[in-house]
Every structure is written in structure tokens, then in C-alpha cells.
């Protein structure tokens, strides 16, 4: 990790910004795993790929809040989220092993999607990227679930935005698969895995 910063914006909302030295498949999945394990919800966020001094890196910002109304202090989260992210980014621990160690189950797809989400893909051939949009109910672990599937499918996330409006999540990502737009077969498989429905 190049840098990590933490800023309290209110009594219940804080911002973190993470720069990682490489943009590889699964980076965002590992970051969201740390957020999910600590019981935090992502209110909004941006994911970007930046270039500086000839180097490429990921520059991600998230607004977070505790997913429950417990009495856990911001100091607790600030002391742990950066360390946990660093551990996962360095591949010192696998996200699945982390969940098992803490007796935390992955998000239940039946809880995430009481109604099927709206998913769309749009290829941008001249940039060799595919725009992915999902609108769904906003649930704890949603981004962890989505990014986990991207990682399983070898999908790179170049940039994106994460937004929560009341009970609705609206997320957009620009994706690549081996430097190209996402194949039609992969689009079908991604939608099926995300929603838990048979592939079309």
C-alpha cells in the first residue's frame, strides 16, 4: 500500500483513501473484504486508476459508516481497517480465510436481492472497456459480493463509482478482461453469479 488516510466527517461517517501500487485483478475485492469483516457499510466511493511518474496505481476513496448502531468507537475502526487492508493487499491472508477465522459468513444472496437487481453492460470498443451498471437494494456486503465475482472471473476494475440513495445502491464500474472488453459469455456468467440466477 502506498498510502492510507482516515478522516472523520461526522459522528457516524468517515472517509478513507487508499493508494495501492498496482492495479491487479482482485484489489478492490480485498479492500471490500476488510470493510465487510469490520462490519462497515460503504455509503459511497470512487475507484480510479492513476498514473504518476510513469507508475500505475489504484486510488480509491470510500465513505463508510458502521452497519449497526453499536458503541464501537471510530478509534477502533481507524486502528484496524488500514492494517487489515494492508494485510490483504500484500496477500498475507486470503479473504475467505479471514472470514473463517472470524466466523463471518459471506453475504447471503437471498438477503442481498429480495428483488432481482437491474444489471446492464455497455462496451466502449475504442477504449477497450465495458461499462457495468447495477441498481439494487442497498445491503451490507453488496460490494464485497460483486467484487468477489469480478475477481473470480479475472475481471479488472479500472474505475468506478459507488452510490447509496436511501435503500437503493447504484454502482458503476469500467471493466476489462485481459485488456479487452468483457466477452458476451463472461457478461452472462457475471450476471448469473451476481444474481444467483441461471445463465442466459
Secondary structure, 3 states (H helix, E strand, C coil): CCEEEEEECCCCCEEEEEEECCCCCCHHHHHHHHHHHCCEEEEEEEEEEEEECCEEEEEEEEEEEECCCCCCCHHHHHHHHHHHHHHHHCCCCCHHHHHHHCCCCCCCHHHHCCCCCEEEEEEEHHHCEEEEEEEEECCCCHHHHHHHHHHHCCCEEEEEEEEEECCEEEEEEEEEECCECCCHHHHHHHHHHHHCCCCC
